[in-house]
Amino acid sequence: MSFFRKFIRVIYEFVEAFVVSASVFVVVYLFLMQPHQVSGSSMYPTFKDKEYLLTDKITYKRTLPKYGDVIVFKAPINENFDFIKRVIALPGQTVMVKGGHVYINDQELAEAYLPAGVITYAGEFLHEGEPYTVQPGEIMTFGDNREHSSDSRDWGPVPLGNIVGRVFFRYWPTSVAGVITNPVKAAN
């Protein structure tokens, strides 16, 4: 076999491997999971600025989000941006912020994932002491860093159609890499 034929064969095998790898990556990225980078401090201390997360894009195709899940969704104000927030209220539930606390269906929400002493203030949409019933096809999300988070308190509910997926893994920095679980489910 000549050098030229060997060279062409190596190039062909390289291109073939590249095309197969790229195809697998595209399928995974489009349909199964997607990387996201945390931008800002709205989810501190759960997530810090510049951390990298993987988002599961298939779970919510079969089921609704659950209270306590951390999700990625298209920002209601500008869908060119993705937000990372925690699910606080689901369709049919009534949410209210009163006296620095969150209430769901008139019961104070136990938020074990927040540091002690965190105060939740009302916003432009969710006013102090005024209940809001989450409609079918939407959820309410809050950032864990309540004083520094633009969330459903300010711009209202998130349409279910805007959800990209559920955060399930932090991969950077490696010192805190690991599976992300719903702390509410883990406590029960």
C-alpha positions, 0 to 999 in steps of 0.5 A: 500500500502506498504512502498516499493511500495510507495517508488518505485512510488515516484522514478518512478515519479521523474525519469519520471519528470526528463526525460520529463524535460531533453527532453524539455531542449534538444529540446530547446537547440538544436533547439530553443535557446542557452545560450552564455557567452561573453568572452573578450571586442570585443563588449564593451560597448554593452556587457561586459566580462562575461555577459550571453546572449540567442541566438535565433537559428530559426530566420535565418532559415527563413530569412537573418540577418539584418544590426545591428543584433548582432549574434553568429557564429562559428569562421572562424579561429577555428569553436570550438569557438563561436564569438559574433559580429554585422552584418555590410554588407550583400550579394551584398553590398560593404563594405570599411573602409576609413579614420576611417569610414565604407562605405556601397555601397559608403555611410558612415555607421551611427553607432548610437550604437557606442560611439561618436568618434570611429575610425574604422581601416582597417585590414589584410583582409579589407584594407584601402580604398579597397572595398570588395563586400560581396558574396552570402552566406556570411556576414561581422561582426565587433565588437563594440569595434573596436580597440580591436576586431578580426572581418571581417576586419582581417579574412574576411566574415562569411559564413551564415552556420556558424551562430548559431543565433541572440542574443535576451536576456541578462540574467546576470548580472540581473542589465542589464537583458533584451531584445536585440533589433537591434538599427538600426530597433529601430531608424527607 
